[in-house]
Amino acid sequence: MAKNNLSPTSITSNLETHFVGQRVIYYSTLTSTMEVAKREAQQGAVEGTVVIADEQTAGKGRKERAWLSPRGGIALSIILYPSVVYLPYLIMLASLAVVHSIEAVTGLRSQVKWPNDVLVNGKKVCGILIESGVQGNIVDYAIIGIGVNVNLRLSDFPEILPTATSLSDELGRDVSRLDMIRRLLVEVERLYLALPAGESIYEEWRDSLVTLGKKVHVKSGKTIYVGVAESVARDGSLLLRSLDGSLTKIVAGDVTLRH
Ligand code: BTN
């Protein structure tokens, strides 16, 4: 299995972006790329700076959960300085960038599970974490963290085997992590620059959600909602039709699809 290390030059060389990925900070092993990216952003790193690690020892998932991040996967964080009005769209653009990159590099079709898990054949292949520093209406920084299970044999990781997959397990062969990373950076920049036309990103994201029209459980804080995921609002929240007919707007939560 190809667990070869990456190099910053191999990522940046002839990369067809204006700023995303033009500066790469690379680690072989790191606690979490989010931590370093946050520190870099607070010190004014140039927009588009990417922090990447071959392996994370304390990868962060949503809601303070751990993210398993062994060699063979992709773990990267991208520093951006968007206007506050574009913050809700970062979730959408990141998941779409992953969907596009997976298809371009492997031919596999993937879908988004609200809010931002990317699934292949119903199993999670990528997790996305957005962290931002905001004061009033001013965004100090936003960081898009992306973890993709690329060349992992999921049978080596029984704790996530029931719900997760990897690109190599799905294809039966290894995938170039370099091709995936470079494509991802191009897609992130393309979609980010298209944000002023935010409508189309929202619509494409909505249409790629596997969640809509399905019976779901949504755990949001300590509350569990049950109903049909009817739609998503432009701010990214989920609109859930409960059994009593009422419509609830859920800003953040974990969805379980019910069969
Ligand atoms: C989730 O599904 O809970 C989100 C997982 C996000 C993981 C990525 S890997 C790169 C970046 N660094 C981290 O520590 N987390 C994100």
Residues whose N, C-alpha, C, O or C-beta is under 5 A from the ligand:
A	BS01	BTN	S32 T33 M34 A58 G59 K60 G61 R62 W67 I74 A75 L76 G127 I128 L129 G145 I146 G147
